Amino acid sequence: MALRPVPLVLMLAVALVAIASLAGVRQAARAANGAVASGNGGGPRYGLSTVGLSYPFAAAIAKGFSETAARAGATAIILDAKGDVQKQANDIDDLIAQKVKGIAVMPLDSVVAQGWVRRANAQRVPIAAVAALVGDPRTRPITDVYPGLVALASQNEVEAGRAAGRLAATWLPRDRVARIAVIEGAAGFPEVEQRARGFRLGLDAAGARYRIVASQPGNWTSEGGEAACQNILAAQPGIDLFYNEADDMVIGCARAVRAAGSRARLIGVGGSKLAIASIKAGAVDGTVCFKPEALGALAFEALHEGAGGKGARFRTYPIPAVTRATVGQCVGQW
């Protein structure tokens, strides 16, 4: 089988995106040690608890939150949970104790986060969720914002999966049942189940004939995606399509597909700068376009408006699925 080409332009794009992403992560990480403010750093203080600033997506959310706060003359306090639920719980308690004007949380565990909302409510501190819902994702639709939250700023994760499924259906073989593998995120994140459910709904609505023959966690990382795809291809080399639940994982999966000489199609979720560069170069087939900086801005705006604000409690934006022919519709923010 022919290998996917790796053009020089992609190699250069990878280097440039990696440098830019590292700079963004470092800037956000510095913010985790204190406050980011406009002007002299005065004004009301708002907190953001992130899942971990080592994740470029979370760092981009922090960037959008901080920049919007600065434009409003407020101080943004960015706290990094470093992937630890207990640390995130402590961070929330710290922000409540500081009597900030509002808290945005990107929850590591959507069920545990219900308790954080109750604690903030008890101290009359407005709280919003960003990028992931609060509550049981198996029973609560993402548009049903958890009681006690000022707002939820997020993609509709089920719709993101559905968009990926509709796009994937256009690439599957028509003369037989297609073999699909799913590379999931990390356990505990509501997006894992939501994106998988939406993907199946999109395929079914398109009338696709398929079977999901393998599913492995890639833990949201390029290395994890590469390892998962390597394992699956070793056992089942005839995979027709890999659905990666995040763009970081699809980049790693693309390396595994090339190394194995597979013709499998590749689709991700997220609209990262590196994924967009890879789509333009032909190394990845498609992604669903997210705007994490916009999420940070939406979360801050909801808190700034306060509980009496007139905005919707569920705040989102369009999330198109893009290919090489339409990738111009997606401007990467992370």
C-alpha positions as CSV (number, residue, x, y, z in Angstrom):
1,M,0.0,0.0,0.0
2,A,1.2,3.5,-0.7
3,L,2.3,5.6,2.2
4,R,0.8,9.0,2.9
5,P,3.3,11.7,1.8
6,V,4.8,14.0,4.3
7,P,5.6,17.2,2.3
8,L,8.3,19.6,3.4
9,V,5.6,22.2,3.9
10,L,4.0,20.1,6.6
11,M,7.4,19.6,8.4
12,L,7.9,23.3,8.4
13,A,4.3,23.9,9.6
14,V,4.7,21.4,12.4
15,A,7.8,23.3,13.6
16,L,6.2,26.7,13.5
17,V,3.0,25.6,15.2
18,A,5.0,23.8,17.9
19,I,7.0,26.9,18.6
20,A,3.8,29.1,18.7
21,S,2.0,26.6,20.9
22,L,4.9,26.3,23.3
23,A,5.0,30.1,23.7
24,G,1.2,30.2,24.4
25,V,1.5,27.4,27.0
26,R,4.4,29.1,28.7
27,Q,2.5,32.4,28.8
28,A,-0.6,30.7,30.3
29,A,1.6,28.8,32.7
30,R,3.0,32.0,34.0
31,A,-0.5,33.2,34.6
32,A,-1.2,30.2,36.7
33,N,1.3,31.6,39.3
34,G,-0.6,34.9,39.7
35,A,-2.9,37.3,37.9
36,V,-3.2,38.5,34.4
37,A,-4.6,42.0,34.2
38,S,-5.1,44.9,31.9
39,G,-3.6,48.3,32.9
40,N,-2.2,48.3,36.4
41,G,-3.8,45.0,37.3
42,G,-6.7,46.5,39.2
43,G,-10.4,46.0,38.7
44,P,-12.6,43.2,39.8
45,R,-11.0,39.7,40.0
46,Y,-12.4,36.7,38.1
47,G,-10.9,33.2,38.4
48,L,-10.5,30.4,35.9
49,S,-9.7,26.8,37.0
50,T,-8.3,24.9,34.0
51,V,-7.8,21.1,33.6
52,G,-4.2,21.7,32.8
53,L,-2.2,24.4,31.0
54,S,0.0,21.7,29.4
55,Y,-3.0,21.0,27.2
56,P,-2.9,23.5,24.3
57,F,-6.7,23.6,24.1
58,A,-6.9,24.6,27.8
59,A,-4.2,27.1,27.4
60,A,-6.1,28.7,24.5
61,I,-9.3,28.9,26.7
62,A,-7.2,30.6,29.4
63,K,-5.9,33.1,26.8
64,G,-9.4,34.0,25.6
65,F,-10.6,34.4,29.2
66,S,-7.6,36.6,30.2
67,E,-7.7,38.8,27.2
68,T,-11.4,39.4,27.5
69,A,-11.0,40.2,31.2
70,A,-8.3,42.7,30.4
71,R,-10.4,44.5,27.8
72,A,-13.1,44.8,30.5
73,G,-10.6,46.3,33.0
74,A,-10.7,43.2,35.2
75,T,-8.1,40.9,36.6
76,A,-8.0,37.2,35.5
77,I,-6.6,34.6,38.0
78,I,-5.7,31.5,36.1
79,L,-5.2,28.3,38.1
80,D,-3.8,25.1,36.7
81,A,-5.3,21.8,38.0
82,K,-2.5,19.8,36.3
83,G,-5.0,17.0,35.5
84,D,-5.6,16.4,39.3
85,V,-9.3,16.4,40.4
86,Q,-8.3,17.0,44.1
87,K,-6.1,20.0,43.1
88,Q,-8.9,21.4,41.1
89,A,-11.2,21.1,44.1
90,N,-8.7,22.9,46.2
91,D,-8.3,25.6,43.5
92,I,-12.0,26.2,43.5
93,D,-12.0,26.5,47.3
94,D,-9.1,29.0,47.1
95,L,-11.0,31.2,44.6
96,I,-14.1,31.1,46.8
97,A,-12.0,32.1,49.8
98,Q,-10.5,35.0,47.8
99,K,-14.0,36.3,47.2
100,V,-13.5,36.7,43.5
101,K,-16.4,38.2,41.5
102,G,-16.9,35.0,39.6
103,I,-15.4,31.6,38.8
104,A,-15.2,29.7,35.5
105,V,-14.3,26.0,35.7
106,M,-13.2,23.6,33.0
107,P,-14.1,20.5,35.0
108,L,-11.9,17.4,35.1
109,D,-14.8,15.4,36.5
110,S,-18.3,16.6,35.6
111,V,-20.0,14.7,38.3
112,V,-17.6,15.8,41.1
113,A,-18.0,19.3,39.8
114,Q,-21.6,19.4,41.1
115,G,-20.3,19.8,44.6
116,W,-18.1,22.7,43.5
117,V,-21.1,24.5,42.1
118,R,-23.0,24.0,45.4
119,R,-20.0,25.4,47.4
120,A,-19.8,28.5,45.2
121,N,-23.5,29.0,45.4
122,A,-23.4,28.8,49.2
123,Q,-20.9,31.6,49.3
124,R,-22.8,33.6,46.7
125,V,-19.9,33.5,44.2
126,P,-21.2,33.2,40.5
127,I,-19.8,30.2,38.8
128,A,-19.8,29.1,35.1
129,A,-18.6,26.0,33.4
130,V,-16.4,26.1,30.2
131,A,-15.7,23.4,27.6
132,A,-17.5,20.6,29.6
133,L,-20.8,20.3,31.3
134,V,-21.5,19.8,35.0
135,G,-23.6,16.8,35.8
136,D,-23.9,13.3,34.5
137,P,-23.2,13.4,30.8
138,R,-25.1,10.2,30.3
139,T,-28.4,11.7,31.5
140,R,-28.0,15.4,31.1
141,P,-28.1,17.0,27.6
142,I,-25.4,19.5,27.2
143,T,-27.9,22.3,26.6
144,D,-29.5,21.6,30.0
145,V,-27.2,23.8,32.0
146,Y,-26.7,22.5,35.6
147,P,-28.7,24.4,38.2
148,G,-26.6,27.0,40.0
149,L,-24.4,27.8,37.0
150,V,-24.5,31.2,35.6
151,A,-23.8,29.7,32.2
152,L,-22.1,26.8,30.3
153,A,-19.8,28.0,27.5
154,S,-19.1,24.9,25.4
155,Q,-19.2,23.3,22.0
156,N,-22.2,20.9,21.7
157,E,-20.0,17.8,21.9
158,V,-22.7,15.5,20.6
159,E,-23.1,17.8,17.6
160,A,-19.4,17.8,17.1
161,G,-19.4,14.0,17.0
162,R,-22.3,14.1,14.7
163,A,-20.5,16.4,12.3
164,A,-17.5,14.1,12.3
165,G,-19.8,11.1,11.6
166,R,-21.5,12.8,8.7
167,L,-18.2,13.7,7.2
168,A,-16.7,10.2,7.8
169,A,-19.7,8.6,6.0
170,T,-18.7,10.3,2.7
171,W,-15.4,8.5,2.8
172,L,-16.5,4.9,3.6
173,P,-16.7,2.1,1.1
174,R,-20.1,1.6,-0.5
175,D,-19.8,-2.0,-1.4
176,R,-19.2,-3.5,2.0
177,V,-19.4,-2.9,5.7
178,A,-16.7,-0.4,6.7
179,R,-14.3,-1.1,9.5
180,I,-13.9,1.9,11.9
181,A,-11.7,2.4,14.9
182,V,-12.3,5.0,17.6
183,I,-9.5,6.7,19.5
184,E,-11.0,8.0,22.7
185,G,-9.9,10.7,25.1
186,A,-9.1,10.1,28.8
187,A,-11.5,8.3,31.1
188,G,-13.8,10.6,33.2
189,F,-14.2,13.3,30.6
190,P,-17.8,13.7,29.5
191,E,-16.6,14.6,26.0
192,V,-15.5,10.9,25.5
193,E,-19.0,9.5,25.6
194,Q,-20.6,12.6,24.0
195,R,-18.3,12.7,20.9
196,A,-18.6,8.9,20.4
197,R,-22.4,9.0,20.7
198,G,-22.6,11.9,18.2
199,F,-20.3,10.1,15.8
200,R,-22.5,7.1,15.7
201,L,-25.6,9.3,15.2
202,G,-24.0,11.1,12.3
203,L,-23.0,7.8,10.6
204,D,-26.5,6.3,11.2
205,A,-28.3,9.4,9.8
206,A,-26.1,9.2,6.7
207,G,-27.1,5.6,6.1
208,A,-23.5,4.3,6.5
209,R,-22.8,0.6,6.7
210,Y,-20.2,0.2,9.3
211,R,-18.9,-1.6,12.3
212,I,-16.8,-0.2,15.1
213,V,-14.2,-2.9,15.4
214,A,-11.8,-1.3,17.9
215,S,-11.8,1.4,20.5
216,Q,-8.8,2.5,22.6
217,P,-7.9,5.5,24.7
218,G,-5.4,8.0,23.4
219,N,-5.6,10.2,26.5
220,W,-5.8,13.4,24.5
221,T,-2.1,13.3,23.5
222,S,-0.3,12.8,20.2
223,E,1.8,10.0,21.8
224,G,-1.3,8.3,23.1
225,G,-3.0,8.5,19.7
226,E,0.0,7.1,17.9
227,A,0.3,4.2,20.4
228,A,-3.4,3.4,20.2
229,C,-3.4,3.4,16.4
230,Q,-0.3,1.3,16.2
231,N,-1.9,-1.3,18.5
232,I,-5.1,-1.4,16.5
233,L,-3.3,-1.6,13.1
234,A,-1.1,-4.5,14.4
235,A,-4.2,-6.5,15.2
236,Q,-6.5,-5.3,12.4
237,P,-4.6,-3.8,9.4
238,G,-7.8,-3.5,7.4
239,I,-9.2,-0.4,9.2
240,D,-11.0,1.9,6.8
241,L,-11.2,5.0,9.1
242,F,-9.9,6.2,12.4
243,Y,-12.1,8.6,14.3
244,N,-9.9,10.5,16.8
245,E,-11.8,12.4,19.5
246,A,-9.2,15.1,19.5
247,D,-6.8,16.7,17.0
248,D,-3.7,16.0,19.1
249,M,-4.4,12.3,18.9
250,V,-5.1,12.4,15.1
251,I,-1.6,13.8,14.6
252,G,-0.1,10.8,16.4
253,C,-2.4,8.4,14.6
254,A,-1.3,9.8,11.3
255,R,2.3,8.8,12.1
256,A,1.1,5.3,12.9
257,V,-0.9,5.0,9.7
258,R,2.0,6.2,7.6
259,A,4.4,3.8,9.3
260,A,2.0,0.9,8.7
261,G,1.4,1.7,5.1
262,S,-2.3,1.9,5.8
263,R,-4.8,3.7,3.6
264,A,-7.1,4.4,6.5
265,R,-8.8,7.8,6.5
266,L,-8.2,10.1,9.5
267,I,-10.6,12.5,11.1
268,G,-10.1,14.5,14.3
269,V,-12.0,17.0,16.5
270,G,-10.7,20.4,17.5
271,G,-9.5,22.5,14.6
272,S,-5.9,22.8,16.0
273,K,-3.3,24.7,14.0
274,L,-1.3,21.6,13.5
275,A,-4.3,19.6,12.4
276,I,-5.2,22.3,9.9
277,A,-1.6,22.3,8.5
278,S,-1.8,18.5,8.3
279,I,-5.1,18.7,6.4
280,K,-3.7,21.2,3.9
281,A,-0.7,18.9,3.4
282,G,-2.8,15.8,2.9
283,A,-1.6,13.9,6.0
284,V,-5.0,14.1,7.8
285,D,-8.4,14.1,6.0
286,G,-10.6,16.3,8.2
287,T,-11.5,17.8,11.6
288,V,-14.3,19.6,13.4
289,C,-13.5,23.2,14.0
290,F,-13.4,24.4,17.6
291,K,-12.6,27.9,18.9
292,P,-11.2,27.6,22.5
293,E,-10.3,31.2,22.8
294,A,-13.9,32.1,22.0
295,L,-15.0,29.7,24.8
296,G,-12.8,31.6,27.3
297,A,-14.3,34.8,26.2
298,L,-17.9,33.5,26.4
299,A,-17.2,32.2,29.9
300,F,-15.9,35.6,31.1
301,E,-18.7,37.5,29.5
302,A,-21.3,35.3,31.3
303,L,-19.6,36.0,34.6
304,H,-19.2,39.7,34.0
305,E,-22.8,40.0,33.1
306,G,-23.7,38.2,36.4
307,A,-26.7,36.1,37.3
308,G,-29.0,38.8,36.1
309,G,-27.5,39.0,32.6
310,K,-29.7,38.7,29.6
311,G,-27.5,36.2,27.7
312,A,-28.4,32.6,27.2
313,R,-27.2,30.1,29.8
314,F,-25.9,27.8,27.2
315,R,-23.4,29.7,25.0
316,T,-21.7,28.2,21.9
317,Y,-20.7,28.9,18.3
318,P,-20.9,27.1,15.0
319,I,-18.6,24.0,14.6
320,P,-18.2,23.0,11.0
321,A,-16.5,19.8,9.9
322,V,-13.8,20.7,7.4
323,T,-11.7,18.9,4.7
324,R,-8.8,20.0,2.5
325,A,-11.3,21.6,0.2
326,T,-13.0,23.7,3.0
327,V,-10.3,24.1,5.6
328,G,-10.2,27.8,5.0
329,Q,-13.4,28.0,7.1
330,C,-11.4,27.1,10.2
331,V,-8.8,29.4,11.7
332,G,-6.9,27.5,14.4
333,Q,-6.8,29.0,17.9
334,W,-4.6,26.4,19.6
